[in-house]
Amino acid sequence: MRPRLEWPLHIVRRVAIVVLVVAVLAVTVPLTVHWVSEARARCGDGVVKLGDGECVGVTDGSWVFAHHLDLVEDRIRKENAQVVKEAAEKKEPYVSVAYMTSLTVTDDDSNSAESVRHELEGAYLAQYRHNRGDLASSPKIRLLLANTGSSSAHWEHTVDELIRRKDSDDKLVAVTGLGPSTERNLAALKKLSAAGIATVASTMTATNIKNIPGFVRVAPDNTDEAYAAATYLKNAGFHRAVIVEDVARRNLYARTLTAAFSKAFPDGKHQLVAESMTYDSSGKPGVWKTELQNIPVNICDKRPDVIFFAGRGQHLTTFLNRLANRSCTQQKFTVIAGDDTSNLSRVQIERAAAKAVHVLYTGLAHRDMWKNAPDRVSERSARYFQKGEQMDRWFPGDDRSDSQDIMAHDAVLTAAHGIELASGGPEVTGEAVGRMFHQMDGQPVAGASGFLSFHNDGNPRDKAVPILSLNSQGRADLVDVTTPEDDQPDGD
């Protein structure tokens, strides 16, 4: 039998200490590294760096996502701070509404930096009017800004952050904006809805986005836009049309526009002279640009008098460049596109209008709509967007002819109206606000793009659709105003 080894007591103690230190380090070192990593990734409260260093998440205006947003975010931050101060000093109740979209845009996005800025300017106006302006009501609204990143690549992170704020001191009840009609934005919308948060889309128009609990949109859907375009073209004497379509799988906007126009335009006197001429923007830019380059040759062969472009505004500019260099220069063309054209920057519009091709599009709003359709549009709201009025004084030198400010304003104003109606109940929650959207028939939202009440599927009732024309000054001229009830045939 081997003798048992006896270690001196001081050695045993030293070994125990070493083991303890190693164990502590094993736990604390990874935590420290994780903490440092998190600290480096943090841009500001609620905002982190993801992907290629893009700052995404949710802010009350304290974090500025891009320098050109300095002025509008500062106004939002100050208004939010005032709301919190009044809650503490005067016991004024408040809830939060978020405006969510891609706030850090790149060339991959359909909306421009200008259009993003204009959206936030309009959202701020709605917040101000509800909190302390001509529509002052209670509870007041804190306006949060939620950035999903370029092409909404980080929508899941941002949506999770918004859902976390539902049951926090932020008391988030509604998310507005929501970006263009893409699969990612639709997924974000559905997740917010499932969490019991009310949602109001400002520019989302794809026809198949509907029947989602707590969801409404202030824009006409693509069916309404297509019928508005078809009716205008027929009345203007166009008889032969061809469709140019983006077939990218994720582009719900283009897909539903094509389907609706294909149904709306043909009749005994009007025809589509060919199957849709397609390109796929989901590939590399060089590929879809080449596809667009080949389309004018086929158009010259078919000799339509109007081209319906079912694609994003950024693709429209490339197409117009190709069409301007067509072989059949003696033939004059009119191109009519959908509302995404409003996302073009002023410089892009100038270039598009200079291609010796008449360019029209179905817009979502125009500051002069109330003059053409005073029974369809709130003059009181529209006045804020006229030259020299409130928006020009707050944001001088910013040309908002794309009307994105109007659409964002109407979206936030809709959420505010729902909050006001829900305040008559036991508690203002996202579910309660969502229910109120369908109680607005007798007291519609006085929107600058139209008086707003909603069908059960979330679409606006009888929403006016402006027909706009691009001019060489980089602006859109109002040509006509139509409404869905005028455009769609009986039984449709």
GIUR-V613849 format. One line per field, one symbol per residue. ss: DSSP state (H for helix, E for strand, - for the rest). phi: phi as a letter, one per 30 degrees, with the letter a starting at -180 (. if undefined). psi: psi as a letter, one per 40 degrees, with the letter a starting at -180 (. if undefined). Layout:
BEGIN
ss=???
phi=???
psi=???
END
This chain:
BEGIN
ss=--------HHHHHHHHHHHHHHHHHHHHHHHHHHHHHHHHHEEE--EEEE---EEEEEE-------HHHHHHHHHHHHHHHHHHHHHHHH---EEEEEEEE-----------HHHHHHHHHHHHHHHHHHHH-------EEEEEEEE--HHH--HHHHHHHHHH-------EEEEEE----EHHHHHHHHHHHH---EEEE-------------EEE----HHHHHHHHHHHHHH----EEEEEEE----EHHHHHHHHHHHHH------EE----EEE-----HHHHHHHHHHHHHHHHHH---EEEEE--HHHHHHHHHHHH---------EEEE-HHHHH--HHHHHHHH----EEEEE------HHHH------HHHHHHH----HHHHH---------HHHHHHHHHHHHHHHHHHH-------HHHHHHHHHH-----EE----EE-E-----E---EEEEEEE-----EEEEEEEEHHHH-----
phi=.ddddcdddddedddddddddeddddddddddddddddddddcaeibbdbididdbkbbcjdccdaedceddddddeddddddddddddchddbbcbcccadccdbddcdccdeddddedddddeddddddacdceabddcccccccciehhdcddddddddddddccddhdbbbciiiddbddddddeddddddicdbbdcbdbeddcahceicbbccdddddddddddddddddjdbbbbccbdceedddedddddddddddddadcbbcdadeccbbddddeddddddddddedddeddhdcbccccadedddddddedddcddddddcbccbbcddeddddddddedddcchbdccaddcaadcedddbddcbddeddedcdeiceddddbdicdcddidddddedddddddddddddddcdadbddddeddecccedbdddddckdbbbdddjdddhddbdcbbdbdcibccdcabbbeddcddeid
psi=hiihhhiiddddddddddddddddddddddddddddddddehdahehihibfehhiahieedhhdideeddddddddddddddddddddefhiiiihihhahegiaeeidiidddddddddddddddddddeaefhiiiihhhihhheihffdfddddddddddedeaedfheihiceaigiddddddddddddefhiihhdehehdegifhhehiieiiiddddddddddddddeehdhiihhhhehdegddddddddddddddhadeiiheiihhiiheeaidddddddddeddddddddfieihhhgiiddddddddddddfidgdehhihhhiaeedeeiidddddddeeefhhhiihidiideddddgdeeihddddddeiheadddddgiehhfeeedddddddddddddddddddeeadihiddddddddefedegihgieeihhiiideeiihfhihihihhieefihhhdihiiddddhihe.
END
